Amino acid sequence: MNPPKYLVFFKARDVDAMTAAFNAYSAEVFAKNKRPSVLEDTAQADGGGQRHPCEGDQQRQAEGAVTMRVDSGKLRKRLVLNIPYIVFGLICTNLGEAWRMAEGADASEKLLSLFSTLGIAFASPLPSFHTPDLMIGLICGVCFKLAVHLKGKSTKEI
């Protein structure tokens, strides 16, 4: 299928602007053609192995779509290794909820009333899904994973 062709008509006084626009477009197309394609880069990164596309993939690739294959074994392994950190982060969302429910104008008053709201926050086994609480859980989970990683790294050096 051939790409469509367009005719552009413009007035003589706009020649300089149109010439500059065409030069910029031509430079962009030329630079784009010089870059290697993403598919070639991934093929080289995989060791040059050829993949056999499934039926229908050839048509999608011809249209410019990129197919991504996920190795379920690697994904499962990463999920299993990170489950403790995910659970810890979800538990920490309840800490965020307790802080949010704590009464007080400043941090010291909130900290004093935090201990009375901890029971209310942890009464439900479900995590809090408020955005600030989720952010606190995410930060706690990442910090916990970082602490475990750094502790493991320091014991290997000894």
C-alpha positions in Angstrom: 0.0 0.0 0.0 1.5 3.3 -1.1 1.3 6.3 1.3 -1.0 9.1 0.2 0.4 12.1 -1.6 -0.6 15.6 -0.8 -0.3 18.8 -2.7 0.3 22.0 -0.7 -0.5 25.4 -2.2 0.8 28.6 -0.7 1.2 32.2 -1.6 4.5 33.6 -2.9 5.0 35.8 0.2 5.0 32.7 2.4 7.9 31.0 0.5 10.5 31.7 3.2 8.4 30.3 6.0 7.4 27.2 4.0 11.1 26.6 3.0 12.2 26.8 6.6 9.4 24.4 7.6 10.3 21.9 4.9 14.0 22.1 5.8 13.2 21.4 9.4 10.9 18.5 8.5 13.5 17.0 6.1 16.2 17.2 8.8 13.9 15.4 11.2 13.0 12.6 8.8 16.7 12.3 7.9 17.7 12.0 11.5 14.9 9.5 12.2 16.2 7.3 9.3 19.7 7.3 10.7 18.6 6.0 14.2 18.4 2.2 14.5 15.0 0.8 15.1 13.9 -0.4 18.6 13.3 -3.9 17.2 16.9 -4.1 15.9 18.2 -2.9 19.3 16.2 -5.5 21.2 17.3 -8.3 18.8 20.9 -7.3 19.4 20.4 -7.2 23.1 18.9 -10.7 23.0 22.0 -12.0 21.4 20.7 -11.7 17.8 18.3 -14.6 18.2 15.4 -14.5 15.8 11.9 -14.7 17.2 9.1 -16.2 15.3 6.1 -13.9 15.3 2.7 -15.3 15.9 0.0 -15.0 13.3 -1.3 -11.5 13.3 1.9 -10.1 14.8 3.4 -9.5 11.4 0.4 -7.3 10.4 0.7 -5.3 13.7 4.4 -4.9 13.3 3.9 -3.7 9.7 1.5 -1.1 11.2 4.2 0.0 13.6 3.1 -1.7 16.8 5.7 -3.3 19.0 4.8 -6.6 20.7 6.2 -7.3 24.1 6.6 -10.7 25.5 6.8 -11.2 29.2 8.6 -14.1 30.7 6.1 -15.4 33.2 8.8 -17.3 35.1 10.9 -14.1 35.7 7.7 -12.2 36.6 6.6 -14.8 39.1 10.1 -14.9 40.7 10.2 -11.1 41.1 6.7 -11.1 42.6 7.5 -13.9 45.1 10.7 -12.2 46.1 9.0 -8.8 46.7 5.8 -10.1 48.5 7.2 -9.3 52.0 7.9 -5.7 51.0 4.5 -5.4 49.4 2.8 -6.7 52.5 4.9 -4.5 54.7 3.9 -1.5 52.5 0.2 -2.3 52.7 0.4 -2.6 56.5 2.1 0.8 56.6 -0.9 2.3 54.9 -2.7 1.7 58.1 0.0 3.8 59.9 -0.8 6.6 57.4 -4.4 6.2 58.1 -3.8 6.5 61.9 -1.7 9.6 61.3 -4.4 11.1 59.2 -7.1 10.4 61.8 -4.9 11.7 64.7 -6.0 15.0 66.2 -3.6 17.8 66.7 -2.5 21.0 65.1 1.3 20.2 65.0 3.4 17.1 64.8 3.9 16.7 68.6 0.1 16.8 69.3 -0.5 14.4 66.4 2.2 12.0 67.7 0.5 12.0 71.2 -2.9 11.2 69.8 -1.5 8.7 67.2 -1.3 5.9 69.7 -5.0 6.2 70.4 -5.9 6.0 66.7 -3.6 3.0 66.0 -6.3 0.6 67.3 -8.9 2.2 65.1 -6.7 2.1 62.0 -5.6 -1.5 62.5 -9.2 -2.7 63.4 -9.8 -3.4 59.7 -7.5 -6.0 58.1 -7.7 -4.2 54.8 -5.2 -1.5 53.9 -6.2 2.1 53.5 -6.6 3.2 49.9 -6.4 7.0 50.4 -3.6 8.4 48.2 -1.5 9.9 51.0 -1.8 6.6 52.9 -0.7 4.6 49.8 2.3 7.0 49.4 3.3 6.4 53.0 3.0 2.6 52.5 5.0 2.8 49.3 7.8 4.8 50.9 7.9 2.4 53.9 8.0 -0.6 51.6 10.8 0.8 49.5 12.8 1.9 52.6 12.4 -1.6 54.1 13.6 -3.2 50.9 16.5 -0.7 50.8 17.4 -1.5 54.4 17.4 -5.3 53.7 19.5 -4.8 50.6 22.1 -2.6 52.3 22.3 -5.0 55.3 22.8 -7.9 52.9 25.4 -6.0 51.0 27.3 -5.0 54.2 27.4 -8.6 55.5 28.9 -9.8 52.2 31.7 -7.3 52.5 32.8 -8.7 55.9 
